[in-house]
Amino acid sequence: MNGTAPTALLALEVALPFEIDRLRRLGGPSQANFDAAQKFAAVLGSKGDVLQFGGKTGEAAELFNRLVQSLAVLAFLPGGVTFLGDHWEVTTGKRDGDI
């Protein structure tokens, strides 16, 4: 792993809560959001090295933004999502027994 990894993780920790909040204000992810996240898995598998080493102008930024969007969508699933050791999970905020 190169020296940009801690910076990328910090950027993710900052960006992801904002994307989760944006989706929450929209009422949660749509089916289109879930479909896009699923399709992005293949893209990340084939182009993930761009996030680590860079690529064409703007390519890493585009992939990073799609990664943030996908992780935010997955955070709405039961159990949330863990990525690189960090866990995000959107809860309703209700306590047991609340209606």
Residue, then its C-alpha position, 0 to 999 in steps of 0.5 A: m500500500n502506498g502513502t496515499a492510503p491514509t489520506a484516502l481513508l480519511a477522505l472516505e470517513v469524511a465523505l461517506p456520512f455526507e452521502i448517507d445523510r443525502l440519501r436519508r433526506l431523500g427517504g433512503p436509497s432507491q432501487a436504482n441506487f441499489d442497482a448502481a451499487q451492484k454494478f459498481a462492484a465489477v467496476l471496482g474489481s477491474k479498476g480499483d488500482v486507479l484509486q491506489f495509483g491514479g489514472k487518467t485525469g478525473e478517473a480516480a475522483e469519479l471512482f472514489n465518488r462512486l465508491v462513496q455512493s455505493l458504500a452509502v447505499l449498502a449502509f442502509l441494509p440490515g447490518g450495514v457495511t464494513f469496508l477496510g475495517d470501518h463499519w457504517e450502518v444506518t439505523t432508524g433511531k428508534r429504541d426497542g419498544d418504539i412504534 
